[in-house]
Amino acid sequence: MSIPAVSSVSPAELEARLRLHRLPELGPARFRKLLEAFGSASKAISAPASAWRALGLPQVCGEARRAPEIRDGASHALAWIERQDQHLLMWDQPDYPALLAQISDAPPLLFVAGDPQILEKPQLAMVGSRRASRPGMDIAAAFSRSLAGAGFVITSGLALGIDAAAHQAALDVGGRTVGVLGTGLENFYPQRNRRLADAMIASGSAVLSEFPLDAAPSASNFPRRNRIISGLSLGVLVVEASVASGSLITARLAAEQGREVYAIPGSIHHPGARGCHQLIRDGAVLVETIEHILEALRGWQQLPFSTETLATVTSHPLLVLLHAAPHTSEALADASGWTLPKVLATLTELEMDGRAVCENGRWFARVS
C-alpha cells in the first residue's frame, strides 16, 4: 500500500503528523511505514500499542506518542507555520520539492523559513571545509557568484567556511540561496551565521530543516542533513575538503542519488585538497572553471541558461580566468599575457556590461 497523494490535509491530520514527527527513533522509513500501515497519521496515533508492536517499531515510539511534550511541540509547530514566511512542506503534497522526493529516504516534513518556491528551481550544492583557507574561500565565492548569476540557486549547509562563503556570494549578486540546517529552525547553529540566515530569508531565499523546530545540535544530525543538500540539487561542487570531511559524505550521497559530483583540485601539499583529489580519483568531474559545470549540465531540461549564455561565459579570456578565481588587475595581466592597460580597459567594459565587478581591489565574474 502506498501513501495517497493529496492536495491538502485536515487540521487533525496535520497535528497528528507533527506529533509523529517528534517521536524518538522515528525516522523517515518508520514514518512512512506508519502511514502505509494505517492510511493516515491520525489513525496511527490512535491505534493500539499492539498494532505498533506488530510493525516492529521501538517501544519508546508507542509510549511517547501521547506524552504532553509531544502534543505541546506539535501545537507550537502549528502556531509557527501560521506566521509570515514560515512553511511546512510534506512529502505527499504537490509543493514538496520534486528532486528531493525522488530519494529513498526523503524527509516526511520540511520546515522552511523564506520562499519555498525556490526549492523547485535548478539548484547546485557547494560544500567544503569549515576551516577553509583564504584561497578556498575566494574560489567558493567566485564560483557561487558565477553560478548564481547564471540562474542557479546555491544550496549549502550554512556552516562556517566554504558554506557561508557560497551563501554570501550568491546574495552579493542578487541570486538565491538555500541553507539546510542540522538543527531545528528555532535552535540555530552555528550562531555566528545567524545574521547570514536572516539576510537569506529577508532577500527571498530560504533556510530549511527536517528536524523539529527546537532540535538541538547533534553530531548525528549533520551527516543526515547532507542527503537533503545533495537531494535538492542537480549536482554537488566540493571546493576544499579533507579526506575525513563531511563534504565527502555529501558527495558520496550525491553519487548514490544519481547527482553530478564536481571537485576543485588544489596543491598536493595542502591537506584541504586531499578530499577533492580523492573524489576526482573516484570519478568526480575535475573543475577549473564554471564551463566544466555548465557543459556537464547542459543537457538538463530545466537549465536556467541558454547555449548563448554558455558561449558568453567561456569565450572571453578574462571571464574564463575570473570564473576560476578572483584576480587583481595585475594578476589578470600576468595570467592572460595581456598588457595592463589592455586589461584595465577591458575590465572597464566588462564592468559597464554587468559581467564583472571589482571589490576590494579584486575582480569577480558575474553572469547575467
C-alpha positions in Angstrom: 0.0 0.0 0.0 1.3 3.4 -0.9 0.7 6.8 0.7 -2.1 8.5 -1.2 -1.2 11.8 -2.8 -3.4 14.6 -1.6 -3.6 18.3 -2.2 -4.3 19.1 1.4 -4.6 17.6 4.9 -7.1 18.3 7.6 -6.1 20.2 10.7 -6.4 16.9 12.7 -4.1 15.1 10.3 -1.6 17.9 10.2 -1.4 17.9 14.0 -1.0 14.1 14.0 1.8 14.2 11.5 3.6 16.8 13.6 3.2 14.6 16.7 4.6 11.6 14.8 7.5 13.7 13.6 8.6 14.4 17.2 8.7 10.8 18.3 12.1 9.4 19.3 13.7 6.9 17.0 11.1 7.5 14.2 13.0 8.4 11.1 11.6 8.7 7.5 11.4 5.0 6.9 9.3 4.3 10.1 7.2 7.4 9.5 6.4 6.1 6.0 5.7 2.6 7.4 3.1 4.0 9.8 1.3 6.0 7.1 1.3 3.0 4.8 0.0 0.7 7.5 -2.7 2.9 8.9 -3.5 5.1 5.9 -3.1 8.4 7.9 -1.2 9.8 10.8 -4.4 10.4 12.7 -5.2 6.7 12.6 -1.6 5.8 13.5 -1.7 8.0 16.6 -4.9 6.4 17.9 -4.0 2.8 17.0 -3.5 0.4 19.9 0.0 -0.3 21.2 -0.2 -3.9 20.0 -0.6 -2.6 16.4 2.6 -0.6 16.7 4.5 -3.5 18.2 3.3 -5.7 15.3 5.0 -3.3 12.9 8.3 -3.9 14.8 8.6 -0.3 15.9 10.7 0.6 19.0 8.6 0.5 22.2 9.7 4.1 23.0 7.8 5.3 19.9 4.5 3.9 21.0 4.9 5.1 24.6 5.8 8.7 23.7 3.1 9.4 21.2 0.6 10.6 23.8 3.1 12.4 26.0 2.3 16.1 26.9 5.6 17.3 25.5 4.8 15.7 22.1 1.4 17.4 22.0 2.9 20.7 23.1 5.6 20.5 20.4 3.1 19.8 17.7 0.9 22.8 18.9 3.9 25.1 18.8 4.7 24.0 15.3 1.2 24.6 14.2 1.5 28.2 15.5 4.9 28.6 13.9 3.6 27.8 10.4 0.8 30.4 10.7 3.4 33.2 10.7 4.5 35.0 7.6 7.3 33.3 5.5 7.2 30.2 7.6 6.0 27.0 5.9 5.7 23.2 6.3 6.2 21.0 3.3 5.0 17.4 3.3 6.3 14.6 1.1 2.8 13.7 -0.3 1.9 17.3 -1.2 2.4 19.0 -4.6 4.6 21.7 -3.2 7.2 19.3 -2.0 10.5 19.6 -3.9 10.3 17.2 -6.8 14.0 16.3 -6.9 14.1 15.7 -3.2 11.0 13.5 -3.4 13.0 11.1 -5.6 15.5 10.0 -2.9 14.7 6.8 -0.9 14.8 8.5 2.5 13.2 11.8 1.7 12.2 13.8 4.8 8.5 13.4 5.5 8.3 17.0 6.8 10.3 20.1 5.9 10.2 23.3 7.9 11.0 26.3 5.6 11.7 29.9 6.5 11.6 32.2 3.5 10.4 31.4 0.0 9.7 27.6 -0.5 9.1 28.1 -4.3 12.8 28.4 -4.9 13.2 24.8 -3.9 11.8 23.9 -7.4 14.3 25.9 -9.2 17.6 24.3 -10.5 20.0 24.1 -7.6 23.7 23.4 -7.3 25.2 22.5 -4.0 28.5 23.9 -2.8 30.2 22.4 0.2 33.6 22.3 1.7 35.8 22.7 4.8 34.7 24.7 7.9 38.3 25.7 8.3 38.9 26.7 4.7 41.9 28.6 3.5 41.6 32.1 2.2 42.1 31.0 -1.4 39.5 28.3 -0.9 37.0 30.9 0.4 37.8 33.1 -2.6 37.3 30.3 -5.1 34.0 29.3 -3.4 32.8 32.9 -3.6 33.8 33.3 -7.2 32.1 30.1 -8.3 29.0 31.0 -6.3 28.7 34.4 -7.9 29.0 33.0 -11.4 26.6 30.1 -10.8 24.0 32.3 -9.1 24.4 34.9 -11.9 23.7 32.1 -14.4 20.4 31.4 -12.7 21.2 28.6 -10.3 20.1 28.5 -6.7 23.1 27.9 -4.5 22.5 25.3 -1.8 24.7 24.5 1.2 24.7 23.8 4.9 25.1 27.3 6.4 28.2 26.1 8.2 31.3 28.2 8.7 33.9 28.4 6.0 33.0 27.3 2.4 29.3 27.1 3.1 29.0 30.6 4.4 31.2 32.0 1.6 28.9 30.4 -1.0 25.7 31.6 0.5 27.0 35.2 0.9 28.4 35.4 -2.6 25.1 34.3 -4.1 23.3 37.1 -2.1 26.0 39.6 -3.2 25.0 39.3 -6.9 21.2 39.2 -6.2 21.0 35.5 -6.5 19.0 33.0 -4.5 20.4 30.5 -2.0 19.1 27.7 0.3 20.6 26.8 3.7 19.9 23.3 5.1 20.3 23.1 8.9 21.3 20.1 11.0 19.2 21.6 13.9 15.7 22.9 14.3 15.0 26.4 12.8 14.5 27.8 16.3 17.7 26.4 17.7 20.0 27.8 15.0 23.6 26.5 14.8 26.2 27.9 14.3 25.1 31.2 15.9 27.8 33.1 14.0 25.8 32.6 10.8 22.5 33.7 12.3 22.7 37.1 10.6 23.5 35.5 7.3 20.5 33.2 7.6 18.3 36.2 8.4 19.6 38.0 5.3 18.8 35.0 3.2 15.2 34.8 4.4 14.7 38.6 4.0 16.0 38.5 0.4 13.7 35.8 -0.9 16.0 32.9 -0.3 15.2 30.1 2.2 16.5 28.2 5.2 15.1 24.8 6.0 15.3 21.8 8.3 13.8 18.4 8.6 14.2 18.4 12.4 11.6 19.6 14.9 11.8 23.4 15.5 13.6 23.0 18.9 16.0 20.3 17.9 19.5 20.9 19.4 22.8 20.4 17.6 23.7 16.7 17.5 26.7 15.1 15.8 24.5 12.5 14.0 22.2 15.2 12.6 24.8 16.8 10.3 25.6 13.8 8.1 21.9 13.2 7.9 21.1 16.7 6.6 23.7 16.2 3.9 21.4 13.9 2.0 19.0 16.9 1.7 21.6 19.2 0.4 22.5 16.7 -2.4 18.9 15.6 -2.9 17.7 19.1 -3.7 20.5 19.7 -6.2 21.4 18.8 -9.7 25.0 18.4 -8.6 27.4 19.0 -5.7 30.6 21.0 -6.1 33.3 20.3 -3.4 35.6 23.3 -3.1 38.0 22.3 -0.4 37.9 19.3 1.9 40.0 16.8 3.9 39.6 13.1 3.4 37.6 12.8 6.6 35.3 15.8 5.8 31.5 15.8 5.9 31.7 17.2 2.4 32.8 13.8 1.1 29.7 12.3 2.8 27.6 14.8 0.8 29.5 13.9 -2.4 29.0 10.2 -1.8 25.3 10.7 -1.1 25.1 12.8 -4.3 26.6 10.0 -6.4 24.2 7.4 -4.8 21.3 9.7 -5.7 22.4 10.0 -9.3 23.6 13.6 -9.0 26.7 15.0 -10.6 29.8 15.4 -8.4 32.4 18.1 -9.1 35.6 18.8 -7.3 38.1 21.6 -7.5 41.8 20.4 -7.3 44.4 22.1 -5.2 48.1 21.8 -4.2 49.3 18.3 -3.4 50.8 19.9 -0.3 47.5 21.3 1.0 45.6 18.9 3.4 42.4 20.7 2.3 42.8 19.5 -1.3 43.2 15.8 -0.5 39.5 15.2 -0.2 38.9 16.8 -3.6 41.7 14.7 -5.1 40.2 11.6 -3.7 36.8 12.4 -5.3 38.5 13.0 -8.6 40.2 9.7 -8.4 36.8 8.2 -7.7 35.2 9.7 -10.8 34.2 13.2 -9.8 34.4 15.9 -12.6 37.6 17.9 -12.2 36.5 21.6 -12.2 38.8 24.5 -13.0 36.2 26.9 -14.4 32.4 27.3 -14.5 32.5 25.9 -18.1 33.1 22.4 -16.7 29.9 22.5 -14.7 27.8 24.2 -17.4 28.9 21.7 -20.0 28.1 18.7 -17.8 24.6 20.0 -17.0 23.7 21.5 -20.4 21.5 18.5 -21.3 19.3 19.0 -18.2 15.8 20.0 -19.3 15.4 22.7 -16.7 18.6 24.6 -17.2 18.2 28.3 -16.5 20.7 29.4 -19.1 20.9 29.0 -22.9 23.7 28.0 -25.2 24.3 31.7 -25.8 25.0 32.2 -22.1 27.4 29.3 -22.1 29.2 30.8 -25.1 29.4 34.1 -23.3 30.8 32.5 -20.2 33.5 30.5 -22.0 34.5 32.7 -24.9 36.0 35.8 -23.1 39.6 35.0 -21.9 39.4 37.3 -18.9 36.0 35.9 -17.8 37.4 32.4 -18.0 40.1 33.4 -15.6 37.7 35.2 -13.3 35.3 32.3 -13.2 38.1 30.2 -11.8 39.0 32.6 -9.1 39.0 36.3 -8.3 42.1 38.2 -9.6 43.7 41.6 -9.2 44.2 43.6 -12.5 47.9 42.8 -12.3 47.3 39.1 -11.8 45.0 39.1 -14.8 47.7 40.7 -16.9 50.2 38.0 -15.9 47.7 35.2 -16.4 46.4 36.4 -19.7 49.6 37.7 -21.2 47.9 41.0 -22.0 49.3 44.4 -21.2 48.0 46.0 -18.0 46.4 49.0 -19.9 44.5 46.5 -22.2 43.4 44.5 -19.2 42.2 47.7 -17.4 40.3 48.9 -20.5 38.6 45.5 -21.0 37.7 45.2 -17.3 36.0 48.6 -17.5 33.9 47.4 -20.5 33.0 44.2 -18.7 32.0 46.2 -15.6 29.8 48.5 -17.6 28.2 45.5 -19.2 27.5 44.0 -15.8 29.7 41.0 -16.5 32.5 41.8 -13.9 32.7 43.6 -10.6 35.6 44.9 -8.6 35.6 44.5 -4.8 38.5 45.5 -2.5 40.9 45.5 -5.4 40.0 42.1 -6.8 37.8 41.4 -9.9 35.0 38.8 -9.9 33.0 37.4 -12.9 29.3 37.9 -13.0 26.9 36.2 -15.5 23.6 38.0 -16.1 
